[in-house]
Structures are given as structure tokens and as C-alpha cells.
């Protein structure tokens, strides 16, 4: 074996901390806030759809008489 290959492997072994990263922590409060915002958006969408259906039915019944 040449000394170059030994030097290369020793450098890789000496610095494994540079390659691996520390695991990131998850903030539960942020996840809960995102979930609440998502539910709020879904509720608004549902309300818009239901109100548009009711308004459409009202207009159709008004036009038929």
C-alpha cells in the first residue's frame, strides 16, 4: 500500500463529525399551530362551498317562480 492511500483514509476517519449532522428537534407548538391554521382554512373553504350552494339554490328557486 502506498502512503497516499493511508493518508486519505486516515483523514476520512478523523473527521466523521463534519459529515454527520446533529438531529434536529421538532417544536410541537409550531406543529400544533400549523395544524390549527390548516383546519381553519379547510373550515373557510367548506363554509364558502356550502354558502354558494345555498345561494345557488335560492337563486334557482327565485327564478323558477
ZASE-203040 format. One record per residue: residue in three letters; y, x, z of N, C-alpha, C in turn. Coordinates in Angstrom, 2 decimals. Last residue first. Example, Ala and Ser with C-alpha at 12.3 -4.5 7.8 and 13.67 -1.06 7.14 Angstrom:
<recs>
> kemar_n_y_n_x_n_z_ca_y_ca_x_ca_z_c_y_c_x_c_z
> SER_-2.25_12.85_7.08_-1.06_13.67_7.14_0.03_12.90_7.87
> ALA_-5.69_13.19_7.80_-4.50_12.30_7.80_-3.30_13.20_7.80
</recs>
This chain:
<recs>
> kemar_n_y_n_x_n_z_ca_y_ca_x_ca_z_c_y_c_x_c_z
> UNK_30.86_-90.08_-10.07_31.38_-91.41_-9.77_32.59_-91.71_-10.52
> UNK_30.33_-87.46_-10.84_29.43_-88.49_-11.34_29.96_-89.89_-11.05
> UNK_32.20_-85.87_-9.53_32.34_-86.05_-10.98_31.44_-87.17_-11.50
> UNK_31.23_-85.91_-6.92_32.56_-86.46_-7.20_32.74_-86.76_-8.69
> UNK_28.84_-84.57_-7.22_28.81_-85.97_-6.81_30.15_-86.64_-7.07
> UNK_29.85_-82.05_-7.99_28.99_-82.82_-8.89_28.93_-84.29_-8.52
> UNK_31.26_-81.30_-5.69_31.98_-81.47_-6.96_31.14_-82.30_-7.93
> UNK_29.15_-81.16_-3.84_30.26_-82.07_-3.62_31.02_-82.34_-4.91
> UNK_27.59_-79.13_-4.94_27.03_-80.48_-4.83_28.13_-81.50_-4.63
> UNK_29.43_-77.03_-4.64_28.97_-77.42_-5.98_28.39_-78.83_-5.96
> UNK_29.63_-76.89_-1.86_30.82_-77.22_-2.65_30.42_-77.68_-4.05
> UNK_27.00_-76.11_-1.26_27.52_-77.39_-0.75_28.73_-77.82_-1.55
> UNK_26.96_-73.61_-2.54_26.01_-74.65_-2.94_26.52_-76.02_-2.49
> UNK_28.96_-72.27_-1.13_29.14_-72.51_-2.56_28.17_-73.57_-3.07
> UNK_27.84_-72.20_1.43_29.07_-72.97_1.21_29.32_-73.22_-0.28
> UNK_25.62_-70.57_0.95_25.42_-71.94_1.40_26.67_-72.77_1.14
> UNK_26.90_-68.15_0.16_25.95_-68.83_-0.73_25.79_-70.30_-0.34
> UNK_28.43_-67.53_2.43_29.07_-67.74_1.13_28.16_-68.50_0.19
> UNK_26.41_-67.20_4.35_27.42_-68.24_4.51_28.11_-68.56_3.20
> UNK_25.08_-64.98_3.32_24.36_-66.25_3.45_25.35_-67.40_3.58
> UNK_27.09_-63.03_3.55_26.54_-63.38_2.24_25.86_-64.74_2.28
> UNK_27.39_-63.00_6.35_28.52_-63.39_5.50_28.02_-63.80_4.11
> UNK_24.88_-62.08_7.09_25.32_-63.39_7.54_26.48_-63.90_6.69
> UNK_24.90_-59.52_5.97_23.92_-60.50_5.50_24.34_-61.91_5.89
> UNK_26.94_-58.36_7.52_27.12_-58.51_6.07_26.16_-59.54_5.51
> UNK_25.67_-58.42_10.02_26.93_-59.14_9.83_27.19_-59.38_8.34
> UNK_23.54_-56.71_9.62_23.28_-58.12_9.91_24.53_-58.96_9.67
> UNK_25.00_-54.33_9.28_24.15_-54.84_8.19_23.85_-56.32_8.39
> UNK_26.16_-54.04_11.78_27.01_-54.20_10.60_26.23_-54.77_9.42
> UNK_23.85_-53.70_13.34_24.72_-54.85_13.56_25.64_-55.10_12.37
> UNK_22.94_-51.27_12.28_22.10_-52.46_12.17_22.94_-53.72_12.37
> UNK_25.01_-49.55_13.01_24.71_-49.76_11.59_23.90_-51.03_11.39
> UNK_24.70_-49.70_15.80_25.94_-50.16_15.17_25.74_-50.43_13.69
> UNK_22.19_-48.53_16.12_22.39_-49.93_16.50_23.64_-50.49_15.84
> UNK_22.79_-45.94_15.24_21.80_-46.75_14.51_21.95_-48.23_14.85
> UNK_24.58_-45.16_17.21_25.02_-45.21_15.82_24.07_-46.08_15.00
> UNK_22.92_-45.21_19.45_24.07_-46.11_19.38_24.59_-46.25_17.96
> UNK_21.12_-43.18_18.97_20.64_-44.55_18.92_21.80_-45.53_18.80
> UNK_21.22_-40.37_17.15_22.04_-41.13_18.07_21.69_-42.61_17.92
> UNK_18.86_-37.88_17.00_19.24_-39.18_16.45_20.04_-39.92_17.52
> UNK_19.14_-34.40_16.34_18.97_-35.51_17.26_19.48_-36.79_16.61
> UNK_17.27_-32.23_14.26_18.49_-32.96_14.55_18.20_-34.13_15.47
> UNK_15.64_-29.17_15.03_15.55_-30.59_14.69_16.84_-31.32_15.11
> UNK_16.89_-26.14_13.62_16.59_-26.92_14.81_16.53_-28.40_14.42
> UNK_15.28_-24.67_10.81_16.45_-25.23_11.45_16.01_-26.01_12.69
> UNK_14.02_-21.60_9.48_13.80_-22.89_10.12_15.08_-23.35_10.82
> UNK_15.24_-19.21_8.60_14.67_-20.15_7.64_14.52_-21.53_8.26
> UNK_16.02_-17.81_10.79_17.03_-18.13_9.80_16.53_-19.19_8.81
> UNK_13.74_-17.29_12.20_14.67_-18.27_12.75_15.75_-18.65_11.74
> UNK_12.37_-15.22_11.02_11.93_-16.58_10.72_12.90_-17.64_11.24
> UNK_12.85_-12.31_10.65_13.90_-13.32_10.60_13.38_-14.73_10.31
> UNK_10.58_-10.70_10.64_11.58_-10.50_11.67_12.60_-11.64_11.73
> UNK_9.17_-11.37_8.39_8.62_-11.74_9.68_9.68_-11.63_10.77
> UNK_10.73_-10.30_6.36_10.46_-11.73_6.37_9.95_-12.18_7.73
> UNK_10.60_-7.61_7.00_11.89_-8.27_7.02_11.69_-9.78_7.08
> UNK_7.93_-7.08_6.59_8.45_-6.96_7.94_9.81_-7.64_8.06
> UNK_7.69_-7.38_3.85_7.02_-8.33_4.73_7.56_-8.25_6.15
> UNK_9.25_-5.18_2.97_9.58_-6.53_2.58_8.95_-7.56_3.51
> UNK_7.90_-2.97_4.02_9.26_-3.26_4.46_9.65_-4.70_4.13
> UNK_5.52_-3.13_2.59_5.50_-3.26_4.05_6.90_-3.60_4.58
> UNK_6.43_-2.68_0.02_5.81_-3.97_0.33_5.74_-4.17_1.84
> UNK_7.40_-0.05_0.31_8.30_-1.14_-0.06_7.71_-2.50_0.29
> UNK_5.27_1.55_0.82_6.16_1.26_1.95_7.13_0.13_1.62
> UNK_2.23_0.37_-0.67_3.47_1.13_-0.69_4.34_0.72_0.50
> UNK_-1.18_0.83_0.00_0.00_0.00_0.00_1.24_0.88_0.00
</recs>
